[in-house]
Amino acid sequence: DKDLQKRRSKAYETKFRPLMRYMNKFYGVAVTKTKISVRLGKAPAIVSSSEYGQTANMERIMQAQAFAHGGQYNQRGGMKTLEINPRHPFIES
């Protein structure tokens, strides 16, 4: 079972490597990395906070506080990870 998962993830990595490189270039600094998702079921892709980055809710709170005090929110959006679902028909084709 573990061996099958490893082989499957390796196959997905090699098959979708050009797509992941293209998406990294396309989104630029908005996304820090693109990876194959193991948790997505029906969605073709998702943008999530990275492991050590701020959550979307925390970014919203900080932005609201900055505007309430007359300042500007100059944070560059945090570190985001784009996860693609290799089993979705939109991504497969």
Secondary structure, 3 states (H helix, E strand, C coil): CHHHHHHHHHHHHHHHHHHHHHHHHHHHHHCCEEEECCCCCCCCEEEEECCCCCCHHHHHHHHHHHHHCCCCCCCCCCCEEEEECCCCHHHHC
